[in-house]
């Protein structure tokens, strides 16, 4: 049987985050851990890149050339 796992990224104030994290850790079917702001930002950038790729592949957005990409760097 195929098992699916859902991952959720939540933005919450530090003062409330530890309490929520403890509640989640107390649930037997949940694995929770805090991540750093840079790691959360990297995850969000990857998610946006995947969404953009999906749009390009479906023809809803035009891809840019490698030269344009390299010039942006």
Contact map, one row per residue, 1 for C-alpha under 8 A:
1110000000000000000000000000000000000000000000000000000000000000000000000
1111000000000000000000000000000000000000000000000000000000000000000000000
1111100000000000000000000000000000000000000000000000000000000000000000000
0111110000000000000000000000000000000000000000000000000000000000000000000
0011111000000000000000000000000000000000000000000000000000000000000000000
0001111100000000000000000000000000000000000000000000000000000000000000000
0000111110000000000000000000000000000000000000000000000000000000000000000
0000011111000000000000000000000000000000000000000000000000000000000000000
0000001111100000000000000000000000000001000000000000000000000000000000000
0000000111110000000000000000000000000000000000000000000000000000000000000
0000000011111000000000000000000000000000000000000000000000000000000000000
0000000001111101100000000000000000000000000000000000000000000000000000000
0000000000111111100000000000000000000000000000000000000000000000000000000
0000000000011111110000000000000000000000000000000000000000000000000000000
0000000000001111111000000000000000000000000000000000000000000000000000000
0000000000011111111100000000000000000000000000000000000000000000000000000
0000000000011111111110000000000000000000000000000000000000000000000000000
0000000000000111111111000000000000000000000000000000000000000000000000000
0000000000000011111111100000000000000000000000000000000000000000000000000
0000000000000001111111110000000000000000000000000000000000000000000000000
0000000000000000111111111000000111000000000000000000000000000000000000000
0000000000000000011111111100000000000000000000000000000000000000000000000
0000000000000000001111111110000000000000000000000000000000000000000000000
0000000000000000000111111110011100000000000000000000000000000000000000000
0000000000000000000011111111011100000000000000000000000000000000000000000
0000000000000000000001111111010000000000000000000000000000000000000000000
0000000000000000000000111111110000000000000000000000000000000000000000000
0000000000000000000000001111111000000000000000000000000000000000000000000
0000000000000000000000000011111000000000000000000000000000000000000000000
0000000000000000000000011111111100000000000000000000000000000000000000000
0000000000000000000000011001111110000000000000000000000000000000000000000
0000000000000000000010011000011111000000000000000000000000000000000000000
0000000000000000000010000000001111100000000000000000000000000000000000000
0000000000000000000010000000000111110000000000000000000000000000000000000
0000000000000000000000000000000011111011000000000000000000000000000000000
0000000000000000000000000000000001111111000000000000000000000000000000000
0000000000000000000000000000000000111111100000000000000000000000000000000
0000000000000000000000000000000000011111110000000000000000000000000000000
0000000000000000000000000000000000111111111000000000000000000000000000000
0000000010000000000000000000000000111111111100000000000000000000000000000
0000000000000000000000000000000000001111111110000000000000000000000000000
0000000000000000000000000000000000000111111111000000000000000000000000000
0000000000000000000000000000000000000011111111100000000000000000000000000
0000000000000000000000000000000000000001111111110000000000000000000000000
0000000000000000000000000000000000000000111111111000000000000000000000000
0000000000000000000000000000000000000000011111111100000000000000000000000
0000000000000000000000000000000000000000001111111110000000000000000000000
0000000000000000000000000000000000000000000111111111000000000000000000000
0000000000000000000000000000000000000000000011111111100000000000000000000
0000000000000000000000000000000000000000000001111111110000000000000000000
0000000000000000000000000000000000000000000000111111111000000000000000000
0000000000000000000000000000000000000000000000011111111100001000000000000
0000000000000000000000000000000000000000000000001111111110000000000000000
0000000000000000000000000000000000000000000000000111111111000000000000000
0000000000000000000000000000000000000000000000000011111111111000000000000
0000000000000000000000000000000000000000000000000001111111111110000000000
0000000000000000000000000000000000000000000000000000111111111000000000000
0000000000000000000000000000000000000000000000000000011111111000000000000
0000000000000000000000000000000000000000000000000000001111111100000000000
0000000000000000000000000000000000000000000000000000001111111100000000000
0000000000000000000000000000000000000000000000000001001111111110000000000
0000000000000000000000000000000000000000000000000000000100111111000000000
0000000000000000000000000000000000000000000000000000000100001111100000000
0000000000000000000000000000000000000000000000000000000000000111110110000
0000000000000000000000000000000000000000000000000000000000000011111110000
0000000000000000000000000000000000000000000000000000000000000001111111000
0000000000000000000000000000000000000000000000000000000000000000111111100
0000000000000000000000000000000000000000000000000000000000000001111111110
0000000000000000000000000000000000000000000000000000000000000001111111111
0000000000000000000000000000000000000000000000000000000000000000011111111
0000000000000000000000000000000000000000000000000000000000000000001111111
0000000000000000000000000000000000000000000000000000000000000000000111111
0000000000000000000000000000000000000000000000000000000000000000000011111
